């Protein structure tokens, strides 16, 4: 019977970063993925690194997001050094454009919220925004500059992380599905991989939207897929430096000249079909934000499945089963939260104090909510 110090289920950014971190702490680590590692949500993302909350429900993520963003320069340097591969990291900030007639009021509210959360944000005029990014529409009324934000080419980063993990001694096996956890009493003693029991002290479920399909892990990882459709453009008529953002779209430039536009949010199960309505929605919003993109060439389209949770917050940490840890449910923040997720899991395994408070993201919160509702007589 094969045995490891740690098994990671899922070979995307989160899983490979965890495996790398554990291996660098001298653990024998195996990473298993049902498909080719790194080709699901990690491959489909836009790679935006922004801790700014998109809605009030996301405010709980700001502290951990800020910490992870601050880790990125060193994280990128280490991954590139270990792998010998580039990651397309761009620390050039974000411009959030406002079209509303009430843009001035919105601007003040947005800036005050960001600053209250410890995020750097500057109110700028429409002219100042267009001076920075000439592609922006003449119709915008005002804008917010978020200078500390960044982006990364998630596909390059995924390849680099997997290569860094390999070079650090992680055994990586694609086409090897973790079908279930291996439980003995109140302990998780390993995993069932392609019908084989594999022994380990720590089993880490980091399989994104597919985490809930791992038998025995589903009640700790109640994730469902949230489909996002993306369009990749090339536009010789303009050059965009920063991430451009509106309430309808984000536009993300790449070092190789591509411009990514996305992304929709659709709860349609595990369907990754690219649809006419999804492409139209992305292009319509992108052209509204940057009209010059109407002349761009469509280079590619795709869809990915983000792992969403009932409260849209990540699921991080140990379960009631000794040896079973969960690291999934990052929804739209998987790329941003990759460094801190790997660090937190590694700190738990090493019995160190966590770098940031993470109890609110515990896998046990869903059972606690169900038990509370049952005790109060509320409908389940």
C-alpha positions as CSV (number, residue, x, y, z in Angstrom):
1,X,0.0,0.0,0.0
2,X,1.3,3.4,-0.9
3,X,1.7,6.0,1.8
4,X,2.4,9.7,2.0
5,X,2.6,12.5,4.6
6,X,-0.1,14.4,2.7
7,X,-2.5,13.8,-0.2
8,X,-4.0,16.7,-2.2
9,X,-7.1,16.1,-4.2
10,X,-7.2,18.6,-7.0
11,X,-4.4,20.0,-9.2
12,X,-5.5,23.6,-9.9
13,X,-3.8,26.7,-8.5
14,X,-5.0,26.0,-4.9
15,X,-4.1,22.3,-4.8
16,X,-0.7,22.7,-6.5
17,X,0.2,25.7,-4.3
18,X,-0.7,23.6,-1.1
19,X,1.3,20.7,-2.4
20,X,4.3,22.9,-3.1
21,X,4.2,24.5,0.3
22,X,3.9,21.2,2.1
23,X,6.8,19.7,0.0
24,X,9.0,22.6,0.8
25,X,8.4,21.8,4.5
26,X,9.9,18.3,3.9
27,X,6.6,16.4,3.6
28,X,6.1,13.5,1.2
29,X,3.2,14.8,-0.9
30,X,1.1,13.3,-3.7
31,X,-1.3,15.4,-5.8
32,X,-4.1,13.7,-7.7
33,X,-6.4,15.1,-10.3
34,X,-9.2,13.4,-12.2
35,X,-8.1,15.1,-15.4
36,X,-5.0,17.0,-16.6
37,X,-3.9,19.1,-13.6
38,X,-4.7,22.8,-13.8
39,X,-7.2,22.6,-16.6
40,X,-10.4,23.5,-14.8
41,X,-11.3,26.8,-13.0
42,X,-7.6,27.8,-12.8
43,X,-7.3,27.6,-16.5
44,X,-10.5,29.6,-17.2
45,X,-9.9,32.6,-14.9
46,X,-9.0,36.1,-15.8
47,X,-6.3,36.3,-13.1
48,X,-7.4,39.5,-11.4
49,X,-5.8,40.1,-8.0
50,X,-8.3,42.4,-6.2
51,X,-9.4,42.2,-2.6
52,X,-12.1,44.9,-3.2
53,X,-15.6,43.6,-2.2
54,X,-18.0,43.3,-5.1
55,X,-21.0,43.4,-2.7
56,X,-21.6,43.6,1.1
57,X,-21.4,39.8,1.5
58,X,-17.8,39.8,0.3
59,X,-16.6,42.2,3.0
60,X,-15.7,39.2,5.2
61,X,-13.1,38.3,2.6
62,X,-11.2,41.6,2.6
63,X,-8.7,40.9,5.4
64,X,-7.6,37.5,4.0
65,X,-7.6,39.0,0.5
66,X,-5.4,41.9,1.5
67,X,-3.0,39.5,3.1
68,X,-2.8,37.3,0.1
69,X,-2.4,40.2,-2.3
70,X,0.6,41.5,-0.2
71,X,2.1,38.0,-0.5
72,X,2.0,38.0,-4.3
73,X,5.3,39.6,-5.2
74,X,7.3,37.2,-3.1
75,X,5.1,34.3,-4.1
76,X,5.6,35.0,-7.8
77,X,9.3,35.4,-7.3
78,X,9.6,32.0,-5.6
79,X,7.4,30.2,-8.1
80,X,9.3,31.6,-11.1
81,X,12.6,30.8,-9.5
82,X,11.7,27.2,-8.7
83,X,10.0,26.5,-12.0
84,X,12.1,28.6,-14.4
85,X,8.8,29.8,-15.9
86,X,7.2,33.2,-16.3
87,X,3.8,33.9,-14.8
88,X,2.7,37.2,-16.5
89,X,2.4,39.1,-13.2
90,X,1.3,42.7,-13.7
91,X,1.2,45.1,-10.7
92,X,-0.4,48.0,-12.5
93,X,-3.6,48.6,-10.7
94,X,-7.3,48.8,-11.6
95,X,-9.5,51.6,-12.9
96,X,-13.1,51.2,-12.0
97,X,-15.3,53.2,-14.3
98,X,-18.7,54.7,-13.3
99,X,-21.3,55.5,-15.9
100,X,-24.2,56.6,-13.6
101,X,-25.6,60.1,-13.6
102,X,-25.1,59.8,-9.8
103,X,-21.4,58.9,-10.3
104,X,-20.1,61.6,-7.9
105,X,-22.2,60.2,-5.0
106,X,-21.3,56.6,-6.0
107,X,-17.6,57.6,-6.2
108,X,-17.6,59.1,-2.7
109,X,-19.3,56.0,-1.3
110,X,-16.9,53.6,-3.0
111,X,-13.8,55.4,-2.0
112,X,-15.0,55.7,1.6
113,X,-15.9,52.0,1.8
114,X,-12.5,51.0,0.4
115,X,-10.5,53.2,2.7
116,X,-12.6,52.1,5.7
117,X,-11.5,48.6,4.8
118,X,-7.9,49.6,4.6
119,X,-7.8,49.4,0.8
120,X,-6.1,52.1,-1.2
121,X,-8.6,53.9,-3.6
122,X,-8.4,57.3,-5.3
123,X,-11.3,59.3,-6.8
124,X,-10.3,60.5,-10.3
125,X,-12.2,62.4,-12.9
126,X,-13.3,60.9,-16.2
127,X,-10.6,62.9,-18.0
128,X,-7.9,61.6,-15.6
129,X,-9.1,58.1,-16.2
130,X,-9.0,58.5,-20.0
131,X,-5.5,60.1,-19.7
132,X,-4.4,56.9,-17.9
133,X,-6.4,54.6,-20.2
134,X,-7.3,56.2,-23.5
135,X,-9.5,53.2,-24.5
136,X,-12.1,54.1,-21.9
137,X,-15.4,55.4,-23.1
138,X,-16.2,59.1,-23.4
139,X,-19.4,58.3,-21.6
140,X,-17.9,57.5,-18.2
141,X,-18.7,60.1,-15.5
142,X,-16.0,59.3,-13.0
143,X,-13.6,56.6,-11.9
144,X,-11.8,55.0,-9.0
145,X,-8.2,54.1,-9.2
146,X,-7.1,51.1,-7.1
147,X,-3.4,51.4,-7.5
148,X,-2.3,48.4,-5.4
149,X,-4.2,45.8,-7.4
150,X,-2.6,43.5,-9.9
151,X,-3.3,40.7,-12.3
152,X,-1.5,37.5,-13.3
153,X,-1.7,35.2,-16.3
154,X,-3.4,32.4,-14.5
155,X,-2.5,29.8,-17.2
156,X,1.2,30.6,-17.0
157,X,1.0,30.7,-13.2
158,X,-0.8,27.3,-13.1
159,X,1.9,25.7,-15.3
160,X,4.6,27.3,-13.2
161,X,3.2,26.1,-9.9
162,X,2.8,22.6,-11.2
163,X,6.4,22.6,-12.4
164,X,7.6,24.1,-9.2
165,X,5.8,21.4,-7.2
166,X,7.3,18.6,-9.4
167,X,10.8,20.0,-8.9
168,X,10.2,20.2,-5.2
169,X,9.4,16.5,-5.0
170,X,5.6,16.4,-5.3
171,X,4.3,13.3,-7.0
172,X,1.7,14.6,-9.5
173,X,-0.8,12.2,-11.1
174,X,-3.3,13.3,-13.7
175,X,-6.2,11.1,-14.7
176,X,-6.3,9.7,-11.1
177,X,-9.6,10.6,-9.5
178,X,-9.9,10.9,-5.7
179,X,-13.2,9.1,-5.4
180,X,-13.6,9.3,-1.6
181,X,-11.9,9.7,1.7
182,X,-10.8,6.7,3.6
183,X,-12.2,6.9,7.1
184,X,-11.6,4.8,10.2
185,X,-13.8,5.9,13.1
186,X,-13.3,9.6,13.7
187,X,-10.2,9.8,11.6
188,X,-9.5,10.2,7.9
189,X,-6.5,7.9,7.2
190,X,-6.3,8.5,3.5
191,X,-8.2,8.5,0.2
192,X,-9.6,6.2,-2.4
193,X,-7.9,7.0,-5.7
194,X,-9.0,5.2,-8.8
195,X,-10.2,2.3,-6.6
196,X,-7.0,2.1,-4.6
197,X,-6.7,2.9,-0.9
198,X,-3.8,5.3,-0.3
199,X,-2.6,6.0,3.3
200,X,-1.7,9.5,4.5
201,X,-1.7,11.6,7.7
202,X,-3.4,14.5,6.0
203,X,-5.9,14.5,3.2
204,X,-6.6,17.9,1.7
205,X,-9.6,18.3,-0.6
206,X,-8.9,21.1,-3.0
207,X,-10.9,20.0,-6.1
208,X,-12.8,23.1,-6.7
209,X,-16.4,22.5,-7.9
210,X,-15.7,18.8,-8.0
211,X,-15.0,18.7,-4.2
212,X,-18.6,17.8,-3.4
213,X,-18.3,14.7,-5.6
214,X,-15.7,13.1,-3.4
215,X,-17.5,10.6,-1.2
216,X,-17.3,11.5,2.5
217,X,-16.2,15.1,1.8
218,X,-19.5,16.4,0.4
219,X,-21.0,17.6,3.8
220,X,-17.8,19.6,4.5
221,X,-17.6,21.0,1.0
222,X,-21.1,21.8,-0.2
223,X,-19.9,23.5,-3.4
224,X,-21.7,23.9,-6.7
225,X,-20.3,25.1,-10.0
226,X,-20.9,28.8,-11.1
227,X,-20.2,29.0,-14.8
228,X,-18.3,31.9,-16.2
229,X,-17.9,32.6,-19.9
230,X,-14.9,34.5,-21.2
231,X,-13.8,36.1,-24.5
232,X,-10.2,36.8,-25.5
233,X,-9.6,39.7,-27.9
234,X,-6.7,41.2,-29.8
235,X,-6.9,44.9,-30.7
236,X,-4.1,46.6,-32.6
237,X,-5.9,49.9,-32.3
238,X,-5.3,50.3,-28.6
239,X,-3.1,49.3,-25.7
240,X,-4.6,48.8,-22.2
241,X,-2.2,48.8,-19.3
242,X,-4.5,48.3,-16.2
243,X,-7.4,46.1,-15.4
244,X,-10.6,48.0,-16.4
245,X,-13.7,47.4,-14.4
246,X,-17.4,48.4,-14.6
247,X,-20.5,47.0,-12.9
248,X,-21.0,44.8,-16.0
249,X,-17.6,43.6,-17.0
250,X,-13.9,43.4,-16.4
251,X,-11.2,43.8,-19.1
252,X,-7.8,42.3,-18.3
253,X,-4.7,42.9,-20.5
254,X,-2.1,40.3,-20.9
255,X,1.7,40.7,-21.6
256,X,1.3,38.9,-24.9
257,X,-1.2,41.5,-26.2
258,X,-4.4,39.6,-25.5
259,X,-7.3,41.3,-23.8
260,X,-9.6,39.1,-21.7
261,X,-13.2,40.1,-21.1
262,X,-15.6,38.4,-18.7
263,X,-17.2,36.9,-17.0
264,X,-20.8,35.8,-16.7
265,X,-22.1,34.0,-13.6
266,X,-24.5,31.1,-14.4
267,X,-25.7,28.3,-12.2
268,X,-26.2,25.6,-14.8
269,X,-24.5,22.6,-13.2
270,X,-21.3,21.3,-14.8
271,X,-22.1,22.6,-18.3
272,X,-19.2,24.5,-19.8
273,X,-20.9,25.3,-23.1
274,X,-20.0,28.7,-24.6
275,X,-23.2,30.3,-25.6
276,X,-24.2,33.1,-28.0
277,X,-25.9,35.0,-25.1
278,X,-22.8,34.7,-22.9
279,X,-20.4,36.0,-25.6
280,X,-22.8,38.8,-26.5
281,X,-23.1,39.9,-22.9
282,X,-19.4,40.0,-22.5
283,X,-18.7,41.8,-25.8
284,X,-21.6,44.3,-25.3
285,X,-20.3,45.3,-21.8
286,X,-16.7,45.4,-22.9
287,X,-17.4,47.7,-25.9
288,X,-19.5,50.0,-23.6
289,X,-16.5,50.3,-21.3
290,X,-13.8,50.5,-24.1
291,X,-15.5,51.3,-27.5
292,X,-12.3,50.7,-29.5
293,X,-12.7,47.0,-28.7
294,X,-15.5,47.0,-31.3
295,X,-12.7,46.6,-33.9
296,X,-10.9,43.8,-32.0
297,X,-10.5,40.3,-33.3
298,X,-12.1,37.5,-31.3
299,X,-9.2,35.1,-30.6
300,X,-10.9,32.6,-28.3
301,X,-13.9,31.9,-26.1
302,X,-14.2,29.5,-23.2
303,X,-16.1,28.8,-20.0
304,X,-15.0,27.6,-16.6
305,X,-16.7,26.5,-13.4
306,X,-16.0,28.5,-10.2
307,X,-16.6,26.6,-6.9
308,X,-19.5,28.5,-5.2
309,X,-20.7,27.9,-1.6
310,X,-24.0,28.6,0.1
311,X,-22.6,31.9,1.6
312,X,-20.2,32.6,-1.3
313,X,-17.2,32.4,1.0
314,X,-14.3,29.9,0.9
315,X,-14.2,26.7,2.8
316,X,-10.8,26.5,4.6
317,X,-9.5,24.4,7.4
318,X,-9.8,21.2,9.3
319,X,-13.0,19.2,9.7
320,X,-14.3,17.1,12.7
321,X,-12.4,14.2,11.1
322,X,-8.8,14.2,12.2
323,X,-6.6,14.4,9.2
324,X,-9.2,15.8,6.8
325,X,-8.8,19.4,5.6
326,X,-10.8,21.4,3.0
327,X,-9.6,24.1,0.7
328,X,-12.2,25.0,-1.8
329,X,-15.2,27.3,-2.5
330,X,-13.1,30.3,-3.4
331,X,-15.7,31.3,-6.0
332,X,-14.3,34.4,-7.9
333,X,-11.3,34.8,-5.7
334,X,-9.3,31.6,-6.2
335,X,-6.3,33.2,-7.9
336,X,-6.1,36.0,-5.4
337,X,-6.3,33.6,-2.4
338,X,-3.9,31.0,-3.7
339,X,-0.8,32.1,-1.6
340,X,-2.6,32.6,1.7
341,X,-4.6,29.4,1.3
342,X,-1.4,27.4,0.8
343,X,0.2,29.1,3.8
344,X,-2.8,28.6,6.1
345,X,-3.0,24.8,5.3
346,X,0.7,24.5,5.7
347,X,0.6,26.3,9.1
348,X,-2.1,24.0,10.3
349,X,-0.2,20.9,9.3
350,X,2.9,22.3,11.0
351,X,0.9,23.2,14.1
352,X,1.7,26.9,13.8
353,X,-0.5,29.9,14.7
354,X,-2.4,30.9,11.5
355,X,-1.3,34.0,9.8
356,X,-4.8,35.4,9.6
357,X,-8.1,34.6,11.3
358,X,-9.8,31.8,9.3
359,X,-12.4,30.4,11.7
360,X,-15.2,32.1,9.7
361,X,-14.3,30.0,6.7
362,X,-14.4,26.7,8.6
363,X,-15.8,23.6,6.9
364,X,-17.9,23.0,10.0
365,X,-20.0,26.2,9.7
366,X,-22.6,24.6,7.5
367,X,-23.3,21.8,9.9
368,X,-23.4,24.3,12.8
369,X,-26.0,26.3,10.8
370,X,-28.1,23.2,10.1
371,X,-28.0,22.2,13.8
372,X,-29.0,25.7,14.9
373,X,-31.9,25.8,12.4
374,X,-33.0,22.4,13.6
375,X,-32.9,23.4,17.2
376,X,-35.0,26.6,16.5
377,X,-37.5,24.7,14.4
378,X,-36.7,26.7,11.3
379,X,-37.2,25.0,7.9
380,X,-34.2,23.3,6.5
